[in-house]
Amino acid sequence: MEELKLQISELLQKVEQAINALAWPEKEQELIDLKQQMSAPDFWATQEIAKTVS
């Protein structure tokens, strides 16, 4: 049982390292920001802006 706990702990560390390497929290916040921009009523009125974001 202790061996299994150790393996799980090691896997969790690897997952955390992968999340950090991929900058997951920053990408998630960027997605939230972009969705907010795209939901603005005048966002789609300007095609140049819409093209750069979408």
C-alpha angles and dihedrals in degrees: 000000000000090000090055091050090051092051091049091050092050091048091050090053091051091049091050090050091051092049091051093046091053092047088232098171092049092048091048091053091047090054091050090050093049092049090052091051092048092050093057111114095235097040097096092043091077108058095191092058093042091052093053094050106035 
